[in-house]
Amino acid sequence: EEKKVISVGDVMEIPAEGGTFSVDVQYNTDVVVEVESAAQSWIHFVAVRALTSGKLEFSFDANDGPQRTGKVTIRSSINSIEPTELIFTQLQDEKLLSAQRVMTDLYEALGARNWNDPWIPGVTWPGFSYNRENGTASIVIDDMGAKGTIPESIGDLGDMLVSLFIQNEPGISGTLPDSFGKLVNLKEIYIRNTSMTSLPDLFADMKELESISVLLNSKMTGSLP
């Protein structure tokens, strides 16, 4: 008697960083594995690891956005056998999403939709990089055509931001907000060729700070804190 495809579980939870995972199944017929079209960009069927009882192997891309769900259908070559569905839920990276919210504020404040490398909301993150392995981030704004002031929300990056480069941006004015002092893991700060006016004394808690470069800021007055 033919058996339908049987999966061990109906839902698999995948971490935000993705990777390769196997699903235990049992079957005694040829099978076809179909990833729904909406999930084909991040769920990839790799291989059947045994003939009748074994593992189906899938690889998953890293998730740079909110939690997402994708469906995989396992069908028999015999139409009379009911197909089985697997639902994969991939978790979101909370630190990355928090950083993206801050970057959205920064982009809006500095007119990033009109940058030389323009910001496309929810699609591109110019000048921002994120290290999944240690949960740290860096910001480089260099000759983008930015205009405006650094928003207070930059401090919400907290211990995540390790380097900040702002250079060749004469359209960036004002000073660093008070919340900048929350960036306690900053290792590098470069502010060059901007229209920023001063650097307040916000560095006392930055014990990891290794390098500061403040040059060619024609409107900056006073001494370094």
C-alpha positions as a printed NumPy array, in Angstrom:
array([[ 0.   ,  0.   ,  0.   ],
       [ 1.389,  3.361, -0.984],
       [ 1.97 ,  5.865,  1.81 ],
       [ 1.699,  9.569,  1.411],
       [ 4.706, 11.714,  2.159],
       [ 5.05 , 12.216,  5.917],
       [ 6.993, 15.034,  7.538],
       [ 8.155, 15.063, 11.143],
       [ 6.797, 18.544, 11.714],
       [ 4.611, 21.012,  9.859],
       [ 6.588, 24.104, 10.844],
       [10.318, 24.699, 10.894],
       [11.79 , 27.798, 12.486],
       [14.843, 29.167, 10.691],
       [17.246, 31.682, 12.295],
       [17.651, 35.101, 10.695],
       [21.17 , 34.309,  9.492],
       [19.867, 31.432,  7.325],
       [21.957, 28.364,  6.522],
       [21.421, 24.756,  5.417],
       [18.867, 22.585,  7.223],
       [17.379, 19.112,  6.723],
       [13.819, 17.845,  7.165],
       [13.183, 14.207,  8.1  ],
       [10.569, 12.571,  5.867],
       [ 9.236,  9.11 ,  5.023],
       [ 7.921,  8.065,  1.621],
       [ 7.846,  5.076, -0.693],
       [ 7.336,  6.764, -4.047],
       [ 9.174,  9.232, -6.217],
       [ 8.716, 12.74 , -4.881],
       [ 8.78 , 16.238, -6.324],
       [ 9.652, 19.177, -4.065],
       [ 8.108, 22.536, -4.98 ],
       [ 8.986, 25.841, -3.268],
       [ 6.172, 28.358, -3.636],
       [ 7.043, 31.187, -6.009],
       [ 6.847, 33.87 , -3.307],
       [ 9.591, 32.122, -1.299],
       [11.924, 31.03 , -4.098],
       [14.176, 34.038, -3.507],
       [15.195, 32.764, -0.053],
       [14.314, 29.023,  0.199],
       [16.386, 26.727, -2.013],
       [15.829, 22.965, -2.253],
       [19.214, 21.263, -2.287],
       [18.812, 17.467, -2.368],
       [17.023, 14.307, -1.323],
       [19.404, 12.514,  1.026],
       [17.828,  9.015,  0.919],
       [15.511,  6.971, -1.28 ],
       [12.57 ,  6.122,  0.975],
       [13.27 ,  7.43 ,  4.455],
       [15.711, 10.199,  5.038],
       [16.178, 13.913,  4.716],
       [15.264, 16.704,  2.359],
       [17.941, 19.386,  2.457],
       [17.198, 23.094,  2.031],
       [19.335, 26.208,  2.174],
       [17.983, 29.545,  3.372],
       [19.286, 33.029,  2.634],
       [19.872, 35.455,  5.493],
       [16.843, 37.535,  6.42 ],
       [17.446, 41.296,  6.287],
       [13.834, 42.204,  7.038],
       [10.896, 41.212,  9.24 ],
       [ 9.93 , 37.615, 10.018],
       [ 8.818, 35.75 ,  6.917],
       [ 7.07 , 32.514,  6.071],
       [ 7.395, 30.227,  3.052],
       [ 5.619, 27.053,  1.938],
       [ 7.175, 23.973,  0.369],
       [ 4.985, 21.26 , -1.155],
       [ 6.171, 17.651, -1.429],
       [ 4.267, 15.78 , -4.12 ],
       [ 4.254, 12.182, -5.22 ],
       [ 4.574, 11.203, -8.842],
       [ 1.37 ,  9.222, -8.186],
       [-1.498, 11.684, -8.295],
       [-3.695,  9.702, -5.921],
       [-1.363, 10.387, -2.99 ],
       [-2.104, 13.524, -1.008],
       [ 0.756, 16.078, -1.085],
       [ 2.357, 17.27 ,  2.13 ],
       [ 3.144, 20.886,  2.908],
       [ 6.026, 22.223,  4.99 ],
       [ 5.829, 25.725,  6.401],
       [ 9.143, 27.416,  7.125],
       [ 9.177, 30.496,  9.341],
       [12.373, 32.532,  9.32 ],
       [12.987, 34.769, 12.295],
       [13.972, 38.409, 12.049],
       [17.255, 39.857, 13.282],
       [16.074, 42.241, 16.012],
       [19.359, 44.175, 16.181],
       [19.434, 44.679, 12.436],
       [15.823, 45.878, 12.342],
       [16.554, 48.304, 15.181],
       [19.544, 49.65 , 13.256],
       [17.486, 49.99 , 10.085],
       [14.94 , 52.111, 11.956],
       [17.74 , 54.449, 13.061],
       [19.161, 54.554,  9.544],
       [15.72 , 55.446,  8.188],
       [15.697, 58.498, 10.484],
       [19.232, 59.394,  9.406],
       [18.388, 59.063,  5.719],
       [15.286, 61.239,  6.088],
       [17.264, 63.877,  8.015],
       [20.032, 64.002,  5.394],
       [17.898, 63.848,  2.239],
       [19.143, 60.401,  1.23 ],
       [16.528, 59.895, -1.461],
       [18.548, 62.415, -3.486],
       [22.036, 61.133, -2.69 ],
       [24.493, 60.187, -5.409],
       [23.871, 56.623, -4.249],
       [20.195, 57.107, -3.37 ],
       [18.334, 55.447, -0.555],
       [15.398, 53.324, -1.707],
       [13.292, 52.736,  1.432],
       [13.219, 49.098,  2.454],
       [15.484, 48.106, -0.45 ],
       [18.886, 49.787, -0.23 ],
       [20.915, 50.982,  2.764],
       [23.694, 53.186,  1.317],
       [26.681, 53.722,  3.583],
       [25.467, 51.224,  6.181],
       [27.068, 47.862,  6.872],
       [26.164, 45.228,  9.457],
       [28.179, 42.298, 10.788],
       [25.839, 39.442, 11.692],
       [28.534, 37.508, 13.518],
       [29.041, 40.085, 16.239],
       [26.013, 42.349, 15.794],
       [28.02 , 45.503, 15.047],
       [27.428, 48.22 , 12.463],
       [29.365, 50.888, 10.584],
       [28.27 , 54.066,  8.817],
       [30.193, 55.68 ,  5.951],
       [28.764, 58.85 ,  4.383],
       [31.32 , 60.01 ,  1.836],
       [30.609, 62.384, -1.056],
       [26.94 , 61.378, -1.174],
       [25.519, 64.902, -1.466],
       [23.951, 64.75 ,  1.994],
       [22.199, 67.853,  3.369],
       [20.934, 68.388,  6.899],
       [21.896, 67.624, 10.498],
       [22.567, 64.385, 12.387],
       [19.326, 63.353, 14.169],
       [19.025, 62.59 , 17.881],
       [18.009, 59.012, 17.096],
       [21.563, 58.055, 16.081],
       [22.174, 57.363, 19.771],
       [19.697, 54.486, 19.571],
       [22.406, 52.456, 17.843],
       [23.888, 52.184, 21.337],
       [26.665, 49.609, 21.615],
       [26.131, 48.455, 18.007],
       [27.955, 51.23 , 16.118],
       [31.729, 50.757, 15.937],
       [32.75 , 53.239, 13.238],
       [31.398, 56.492, 11.821],
       [32.871, 58.173,  8.738],
       [31.388, 61.476,  7.534],
       [33.553, 63.163,  4.936],
       [33.31 , 65.326,  1.831],
       [29.813, 66.36 ,  2.888],
       [29.663, 70.19 ,  3.036],
       [25.877, 69.969,  3.175],
       [25.943, 68.386,  6.661],
       [25.714, 71.147,  9.275],
       [25.068, 71.633, 12.972],
       [26.637, 69.557, 15.705],
       [26.467, 66.041, 17.076],
       [23.317, 65.431, 19.164],
       [23.534, 64.747, 22.912],
       [22.521, 61.126, 22.282],
       [25.86 , 60.57 , 20.515],
       [27.339, 59.811, 23.917],
       [25.371, 56.533, 23.981],
       [27.575, 55.092, 21.229],
       [29.882, 53.514, 23.792],
       [31.556, 50.999, 21.464],
       [32.701, 53.464, 18.82 ],
       [36.264, 52.755, 17.764],
       [36.627, 55.247, 14.918],
       [35.177, 58.715, 14.291],
       [36.084, 60.589, 11.118],
       [34.492, 63.984, 10.43 ],
       [36.16 , 65.699,  7.487],
       [35.178, 68.452,  5.081],
       [31.709, 69.159,  6.449],
       [29.857, 72.289,  7.572],
       [29.445, 70.999, 11.107],
       [30.03 , 73.73 , 13.674],
       [31.307, 72.007, 16.83 ],
       [31.9  , 68.753, 18.656],
       [30.298, 68.698, 22.112],
       [31.979, 66.848, 24.978],
       [30.241, 63.511, 24.5  ],
       [33.171, 61.102, 24.47 ],
       [33.716, 60.329, 28.16 ],
       [32.028, 56.897, 28.043],
       [33.611, 55.79 , 24.766],
       [36.213, 53.472, 26.286],
       [36.779, 51.622, 22.995],
       [37.645, 54.74 , 21.009],
       [40.91 , 54.296, 19.1  ],
       [40.913, 56.969, 16.407],
       [39.41 , 60.447, 15.915],
       [40.029, 62.526, 12.806],
       [38.449, 65.987, 12.559],
       [39.801, 67.951,  9.593],
       [38.845, 70.608,  7.035],
       [35.542, 71.516,  8.674],
       [35.549, 75.207,  7.738],
       [32.703, 76.256, 10.043],
       [33.85 , 74.343, 13.116],
       [35.017, 76.482, 16.002],
       [36.435, 75.83 , 19.449],
       [38.718, 73.053, 20.62 ],
       [38.279, 69.303, 20.642],
       [36.68 , 68.062, 23.866]])
